[in-house]
Amino acid sequence: MLWLYRLLFLPALLVASPVYLRRMWRRGGYRGGFRQRFGGHPTLPSKHTGSRRIWLQAVSVGEMLAIAPILEALRRDGHEVYLTTTTSTGFRIGNDRYLGLTLGIGYFPIDWWWFSARAWSAINPDLVVLTEGERWPEHMRQAKNRGVPVIAINARLSDRSFGRMKTFSAFAHLMLDGITRLLPCSAHDEERFRELGVPAEKIFTTGNIKLDVNIPLLGEAERAQLRRELGLPAGLVLLGSSTWPGECEALLAALRLTRERGVRCSLLVVPRHAERRVEIERLLQKAGLKYHFRSRGLAAGEVDVVVGDTTGELRKLAQLADLVFVGKSLPPHTEGQTPVEAAALEKPIVFGPGMGNFQMIARDLVARGAARQVAGANELADEVQGLMRDAARREALAAAAAQWHRDNAGAVARTLDVIRAELRRRD
């Protein structure tokens, strides 16, 4: 089946390239490492005696932030990590945070055999670690041909991915056959991988490493300073976390209704993609609201709406929130963004019905009284104004979220145990 994948890959790439090139141009930041997408990674220095070289692939912002304790532990163990990512935002975060912990940082190659083989020859790893859904057929085959073990950590399957893999089982086999150890982030994901044919002896459910997030907390003076920088007035703050198209309108409606009910409230929106700032600004101008974009420096005065259009600041900005709405969850969106950081920060949480990528987490949060789920934009506005007028309800949600987060810790340690055991087998 691999020959068919190789045969179809290039025509599919050519058809899809205008869309992806346009997206890359809009997001910016790809030019510096563009040749790495075609396997043009720099030749790395010779391996140090006694250490192992690990190729770790993390897709984007969330994964790049979650792997910090793993990188720190592997560095303490004396191993070399070459870190790759898929997006320009992930690449920026890697360079900002991990240059001292890694052998190098680059872009993951396009999964065609020549591009992949070039990258493999340059990096020459002893172990491959993949995060979440990063299971590419050519990458798997290169590892198998070279006798390199592959560990898939924090492995998960969204409803859409699971449905596709069940329908196209032959291609699912290509993506799963080369994995040495598969570490699902939940029992629900483990069941799905078993149903797709992954042998039980390869699977060990570790939990979600994103639940082990350790967020540096701002002091009271730092929070006050940040509010001034953003132009946030006195009163409550509603945060739209990693929002997608259509959700800013819903949040503005919630803001209007909350204010109509007599609550002093402002809105802080952090769009999932910062390049949407033009679209969002037009919306705010039409609404007749005072606004400020974080990327434009210090606010000139107090505003109604702040747009956090910078990279890697969501965890910092979220500390100002009194209530958090989790994006990509209102119709027509179905996949959801992570609610974990909000729970770790002990914030009351609201999200829509579309939490497919975090289905079990969302269900557990709701069952534990740590989050509220709404059916759509109208219900969101009503839920937000109700919570903003009821401090006791917000406090109860926040306390339950904090307890849920404490109860789900330990995934990083379990993940490292498996990685270290595999490395010992390579000695």
N, C-alpha and C positions, 0 to 999 in steps of 0.2 A: 504493500500500500504506500510505502514511502516514495516509491518512484512516481506515483500519481500525484502525490503532494508536491514533489519537486517540479513535476511537469506543469501543474496548474498554478504554482505559486507566482511565477513571474508575470504571466498574463493578468492574474488577479491584482498583483502589485501595480502594474501599469494602469489598470482601470481605476484603482483606488487612489493612485498617487496625486491627482489634482486636489482631491478633498484633503488629504493629509498634508500636502505642501501648503495649501491655503491656511489650514489650521496652524501649522508650524510658523508660518509667516506672521499670523495674527498674534500668536503667543510670544514669539520672539525668543532669542537666546540660544537657538540651535546651531548657528553658523560655526561657532568655535570647534565643536566636536562632530561636525556633520559627516566627515569621512569615516568616523567610527561606526556609523550606521551600516557601512558597507564592509565592516571587518577591519578597518584601518586603525587598529589600536597600536600604541607604541610598544616596541619590544621592551619587556620588563627586565630588570636586573636578575642575575642568577639567584637561585634560591639559597637562603641561608641554611647551613647545616643544622639539622635537628628541628627545623620548622616546616610547616606545611603551608602550601598556597591555596587559598580558598577564593573561589569566584562567587560573589554574593550578588544576586540580582534583586533589586527592590524597585517596584514600578514607579511610584510617584511620591507625593508629599507624605501621606499617612504612613506608608511603609518605611520611607526614609527616616522618619522620626521614631518609629517603633523599634528599629534595629539598633539604636544607640547602645543599649546595654549589652547586646550581643557582640557588637564591634569592640566595645571596651573589654569584655571578657576574653575574646579571642586574642586581642593585643596583649593582655596580661599573660596569656598562655604562651606567648611567643610565636604566634602564627601570623602569616601575611594574608591580608584580605585585599583583593581587587574588587572594587565596588562599581557596579553598573546600574543604570536607571533608564527609564524610557522617556521621561518628560523633561523639558527644560527647567521646570520648577524643582523637580527632584534633583536635577544636576546642580542647580544653584545651592540647594540645601546641603547636598553632599560636600560641595567645595567650601561652604561656610562653616560646616560643623565637623567634618570627618577627615580632613587632609592629614591630621596628625595621627589618625588611627588606621589609615589604609596605605596600601602600596600605590594606589592610584584610583582615580574616579573617571569613569567614561560612560558612553551610551551603549546600551545593549544592541547588538547587531540585528539587522533584518534577518529573519529566519529562513534564508535560502542557503543551500549547501556551501557555495563558495564563500559567501560573506561570513557564514558561521565558522567555516573551517579556518579562514584567515584569522578571525578573532581568537579561536582556540589555540592556534599555533603561537600567537603572540603572548597570550596570557598563560597558557600551559598550567592549568590548575591541578591540584591533587584531589580536590573536593569541590563540588558545586552545591550551592545553597540557593534555593528559589523561594521567594515569598508569595503567598496567597495563590493567585491564579496563573503564575508565570510558568506554564508547562508547554514549551514549544517543541514540535516534533523533530526538527533538524537539530536543535540544541540537545535533545535527548539522545538522538542517534550519535552525534559527535562524542558524547560522554560514554556511550556504550562501546563504540568502536575503540576508544582510547582507554577503556577499563577504569574510568573515573566514576566514583559513586556520586549519586545525586540525592540530596535531601530536600524535600519540599516542606517548608515550615509555614505555620499559620494557614495551612491549605484549606480552601473553602470552595464551595460551588453555589453560585446564585441559582435561582429558579430557572433563569434563561439558559445559563451554561449547562445546567444539569439536563434540561430538556433537549438541548442541541446534542449533547454527548450521548444521550440515550438514542436519539434518532440516527445519528451518524456514529455508530459504535466502532466502526473500523478506524475512524480518525481519533476517537477517544482512546483507543488502544495505543495509537502512536504517541499520544500525549502522556500516557500513564505507564507504559511498559518499561521505560528506562529509569523509573524512579526506584532508588534503593530503599529509602525510608520515607514514608508519607506521614506527616504530623498534622492531622486535622485540628481546626480550632474549636470544634464542638462535636458532640456525639451525633448531632443531626448530620453534619458534614461527613462524619465517619460512615454512617449508614449509606449515604449516597455513593461514596467511593467504593464501598463493598458491593453495592448494587451494580456499579460499573465494571466490576471484576477485579479490583485490586485485592491481592491475597491478604488475608488477615495478618500474616506474620510481618508484612511490610508496614502495617498501620499502628501508630501509637498516638492517641489523642492527648495533646499537651495543653489544650486551651488556647485562648487568643492572646498573643503577646501584646496586642494593643491595650489589653486590660491591665497590663503591668506598667502603664505609662506613669512616669514620675515627672510632674510638671513643676518647674521652679515657680514658687508663689511670690507675687508682688506684695510688698509691705503697704501699709495704709498710705504713707506719704507717696509711694510710687504710683499707687492707683489714682490718687488725687492729681498727681502730675500728669498722668496719662489722660485723665478726663479733660484736663485743661488743654492739652495738646490737641485733642480731638474736637474740642468745642462742645462737649456734652454738658448740658445744664444740670442743675440739681433735679433729683427725681429718679424714677426707676428707668432701667434700660432693658429693652427687648432686643435680643441678639438673633439674627438670622444667620445660622452657621452653614457655610458651604452651600449657598443657595444657587438654584438653577433658574432658567428662564420661566417667567410666570409667577415665581414665588415672591419676588420683591413687591409686586402688585398686591399679593395677598397679605404681606406684612404691613404694607402701607394702610390697607383697609383695617387691619387689626390695630394699628397705631391710632387711626382716626377714631375708631369706636372706643378705644380705651380712654382717649382724651375726652371724648364726649361724655363718658361716664364719670368724669371728674378726677381722673388720675393724671398726675404729672409724669409724663413718660416720653422717652426718646427712643429712636431706633438705630441700632448698629447692624449694618449688613456686611457680611463677608462673603462675596461671591466666590463660587468654586473656581471660576476662571476670571482672572483680573482683566483680561482683554474685553470683557463685557462692560467696561466702565462707560463707554459712549452710549450704549443702549440704556444703562441705568441712569445716566445723567439726564437724558431726554425725558425719562419717566419722572424723575424728581422735578425737573423744570415744569413739566405739564401739571404736576400736583401742586405747584406753587409753594414748595417747602424750602426752608433754608437747609443747605447741605454742605458737607465737606468730604473730600477724598483724602484718605491717609497718605497717599503717594505724593500729595502736593505740599507736604510739610505741615507747619503749625496752622491750626485754624485761626482765622482772624477774629472770631467771636463765637458766641453760642449758636448752635444749629439744632434743627429737628432730627436730621438724619446724618449719620456718619457712614461712609463706605470704606471698609477696610480692604483696599485693593493692593495690598503688599503681600509679599511671599513669606510664609513661615511665622506669621504673627497671630494666628487664630487663637492659640493657647493663651497668649498674653492678653489679647483683646477680650477673650471670653471671661476673664476674671472681673470684668466690669459689669457683667450681665446679671440681671435679677431673674430672667427667664430666658431659656434657650429653645429656639425652634431649629430642628435638624433638617437641613435641606435635601433636595432631590427626592422628596417624599410625598409631595402633593401631585395629584393627577395633572398632566399625563405621565409624570415621572413615577417609576416603580422600584428603583434600586436602592435609594436612600444613601445618605452619608453616615459616617460613624457618629454615634452618640456617646462614645466611650470617654472622650476628653471632658465633655460636659458632666458626666457622672463622676469622673475623677476629681473635678473641681467642685463637686457637691452643689450642682445647679439643678433647679427644677427643669424638666425637659418636656417638650411637646414635639410630636412629629405626625406626619400624615400617614395614609395607608400603605404607601409604596416604600417599604423597607426591606426589599428582597435580598439585598446583599448582607443585611444584618437582621435577618428574620428572627432567629432564635434570641439574639440579644434584645431586640425590640420587644418580643413577646415576654421575655423574662423581666425586663424593666417595667412593663405595664403590670404584670402579675404581682410584682413586688411593691407596687405603689410608688415606683420611682419615676414614672413618665406617664403622660397622657397622650393617647392617640386619637386623632380627629379624622373625619371622613373627607374633608375638603376645605376650600378657602373660607367659606361662610362659617363653618364650624370652628375653624382656627381663630377667626376674629372673636367669636363669642367666648371660646375657651381662654384666649389670651386676656381679654378684658376681665373675665371672672377671676382668673388667677392674680392678675395685677391688683385687684381690689381686695384680695384675701391673703394677707401675709402668712397666716397660719397654714393654709393649704400649700403655699410655696415652700414653707419651711419643712413640712412633712414630706413633700416630694424630694427635696434636697437631701434630707436625712436618709431616706430610703435609697437614693442614688449612691450616696457615700457608702452605705452598708453593702449594697450590691457590689460596688467596686472592690471593697475589702475582701468580700467572700470569693471573688473570682481571680485573686492574685496567684502568682506562681508559675505562669506559663513560660516565662523567660528561662527560669531555672530548669524546668523540665526539657525545654528545647535545647539548651546548652548541654544537658546530660547526653542527649542523643547525638549531637554533633561531636562531642568529645569522645564518645564511645566509637563512633565511626572512624575518627582520626586515629584512635589507638589501634584499630584493626589494620590501619595502613602502615603502622610502624614495622 
